[in-house]
Amino acid sequence: MLLTMKPSQALFRTALVICLPWVGGCDENQAVVSDPTPQPAAEELTSLHIEITGQDYQWSVRYPGPDGLLGTADDVLTGREVNVPVNVKTQIDLKSGDFIYTFALPHWGLKEIAVPDMTFTLHLVAESTGSFELLGDQMCGYSHPDLLGTITIQSQEDFAAWLDKKR
């Protein structure tokens, strides 16, 4: 396993890259967290696109509703809890509505900034279940508890049940 840090083309932006030759490598915004978990069956969800926005010193998370599209009336909104299914390619569009925020998943070594009028995209595939810390750090200050949260990786069945409950 090759572990490197690469500067990206955006100012002050870095991404942790974990390149695994046996899964085809990855680009500068993609991390693969490895564990010997079986691959999803063909009928299961294979990709997920979510949007995380910093606004008023808190995170909001937007999931596509039943139509499968973001930015429509049926979207599902949550606070600082991020839930994703295991073994699913997940695209996270990171945005800010007002200030510069730092979005960090320290367990995976991922850190990105959210800047007004810009979108930064993260791609990840989580290959094991669990709950992990989500941080907003020093760029926006430590006195904003609504920037602290949890990312929960769960089975596809549990994710579907969680999403249905939020609708």
N, C-alpha and C positions, 0 to 999 in steps of 0.2 A: 504494500500500500504506500503510495506516494502522497505526502502531505505538504502542501505549499501555500504560501500567501502571495497573492498577486494584486498589484494595483489595478484598478479598473480605469476606464476612460473618464469617468466622472470625478470631479474634484473632491478630495478628501474621502474617497470611497474605497474600501478594500473588501475582499471576499475571501473566505477560507475555501480552499479547493481540496477535496479529497478525491483523487483520481484512482479508480480501481480498474486495471486493465481487463479483468475478466467480466466486467459489465459495460465495456465500451468506453471507459473514461468519462469525462464530464467537462462542461464549460465553466467559465469563471464564476458564474452565479448559481452553480448547482452543487449540492452536497448529497452524498449517498451515505446513509448511516447503516452499516452492515450488521446483519445477524442472520443466522440460518433459518429464516422463516419461509414457509412455502409461498410460491407465487400465487396470485389470485386466479381463480377460474375465469374463463372467457366471458361468462355472463355477469361477472362482478364489475363494479366501478373501476375504470382504469386511469381516469384523470379527474382532477378537481381544480377549479379556478376560484380563488377567493380574493377579497380585497380587504386590506387592513389600513385604516386611516387614523392618524393622530389628529385630534381636534380638542381644544379646550382642556389640555393636559390629561387626556385619556385616549385609550384605543377603542375603536369600534371595528367590528369584523362583519363583513358582508358575504353571505353565501348565496349562490344561485337558488332560486325557488324551483317549483315544479317544472317551469319552462326550460330550466337548465341554463339560463342566461343571467349575467350580472347586469345591474342597472335597470331592472324592470320592477313593476309594482309588487311582484310576489317574492322578492328577495327576502332572505332571513337575516336579521341583524342581531348581533350579540355584543356584549361588552368586551371585557378583556380576557375572555376565554376563547381559545382557538382549539378547535377539534378537527383532526384529519384522520382519515382511515389509513391503516397500515397497507404497505405495498401499492400505493396509489401515487402516480405522478401528480404532485401538487404545485400549482403556480400561485404564488402570492404576489399581488400587486400592492406595493407599499406606497402610501400617499400621506400628505399632510394638508390640513385645511387652514393652518395658521402659522405654526412655528416649525423649527427644525427639531425633530425627535430622533432618538436612536432606538432601534428595534434590535434586541439581542436575544439569542437563544444560546446561553453560555455552555450548556451541556454538549451542544454540537459545534461550538466554536463559530457560530454564525453571528454577524453583526452588520447592520445596514442602517443608513439614515433615511428619514422621510423628510422631504423638502417641499414647501408649498409650490404648486404649479408644475411638479415633476412626479413621475412614477418610476420607481425602481422595482424590478421584478426579481424575485427569488424563486428557484425551482428546487424542490426537494422530494425525496422518496424515503419515507421512514420504514425501515424493515423490521422494527420491533415495537411492541406496544409499551405504553407507560405515560406518566405525566412529568413534564419538565417545566422549569422556570422560564418565564418570559419577562425580560427587563426593558425598561426605558432608563437610560443612564445619563451620565454627566452633561451631555449637551443640553438637556432640558432641566436638569436639577434633580436632586434626590427627594425633594419634598412633595412629590406628586404620586401618591399611592395608586391612583387609577392607571398608571403606566406600568404597574407590576401585574403580571398575570400568569397564566398557565397554558401550555400547549399540551393537549392530550392526544396521544396516538392510540387509536382503538381499532378493534376488529371492524370490518365493513358492516357487519350486522349491527353492532353497537352504535357505529356512526350514523347509520340510516335511522335507527330508533331515536337517537339524540336529535337529529335534524328534524324528524317528524314531530317530536315533542316541542321544538322551538317554533314550528309553523303555526 
